[in-house]
Amino acid sequence: MSKVRLLILFISMASLLFLALGLIKPWMMLWWEDVQNRRKVIKVYGTVAITFYLIYWILGFI
């Protein structure tokens, strides 16, 4: 279970890195979208980062 928890932490940290990169250059992180802007970057990568961090935190109690 600790390896799954570690993987979830890495996914959360990677999405935070992608969020930071996307705030600088949104087209790098949202290349598949028709319109790339910072709001979409925050929605996509911010949601992923928060969700996976909450899962990591919840798995710490199990």
C-alpha positions as CSV (number, residue, x, y, z in Angstrom):
1,M,0.0,0.0,0.0
2,S,2.9,2.4,0.6
3,K,4.0,2.1,-3.0
4,V,0.6,3.1,-4.2
5,R,0.6,6.0,-1.8
6,L,4.0,7.1,-3.1
7,L,2.8,6.9,-6.7
8,I,-0.2,9.0,-5.9
9,L,2.1,11.6,-4.2
10,F,4.3,11.6,-7.3
11,I,1.3,12.2,-9.6
12,S,0.2,15.1,-7.3
13,M,3.6,16.7,-7.4
14,A,3.9,16.2,-11.2
15,S,0.6,17.9,-11.7
16,L,1.7,20.8,-9.5
17,L,4.8,21.1,-11.7
18,F,2.6,21.0,-14.8
19,L,0.4,23.7,-13.2
20,A,3.4,26.0,-12.7
21,L,4.6,25.4,-16.3
22,G,1.1,26.0,-17.6
23,L,0.7,29.3,-15.8
24,I,3.8,30.5,-17.7
25,K,3.0,29.0,-21.1
26,P,-0.5,27.6,-21.3
27,W,-0.1,26.2,-24.8
28,M,2.6,23.8,-23.5
29,M,0.3,22.0,-21.2
30,L,-3.0,22.3,-23.1
31,W,-1.8,21.6,-26.6
32,W,-4.8,19.4,-27.5
33,E,-7.3,22.2,-26.7
34,D,-8.6,24.7,-29.2
35,V,-8.2,27.6,-26.7
36,Q,-5.4,27.5,-24.2
37,N,-5.6,29.9,-21.3
38,R,-4.5,30.0,-17.7
39,R,-8.0,29.4,-16.3
40,K,-8.2,26.0,-18.1
41,V,-4.7,25.1,-16.8
42,I,-5.8,25.8,-13.2
43,K,-9.0,23.8,-13.7
44,V,-7.3,20.7,-15.2
45,Y,-4.0,20.5,-13.3
46,G,-5.2,22.1,-10.1
47,T,-8.1,19.7,-9.8
48,V,-5.8,16.8,-10.4
49,A,-3.2,18.0,-7.9
50,I,-5.8,18.6,-5.2
51,T,-7.6,15.3,-5.8
52,F,-4.5,13.2,-5.8
53,Y,-3.2,15.0,-2.7
54,L,-6.4,14.3,-0.8
55,I,-6.3,10.7,-1.8
56,Y,-2.7,10.5,-0.6
57,W,-3.7,12.1,2.7
58,I,-6.7,9.7,3.1
59,L,-4.6,6.7,2.4
60,G,-2.3,7.8,5.3
61,F,-5.1,7.1,7.7
62,I,-5.9,3.6,6.3
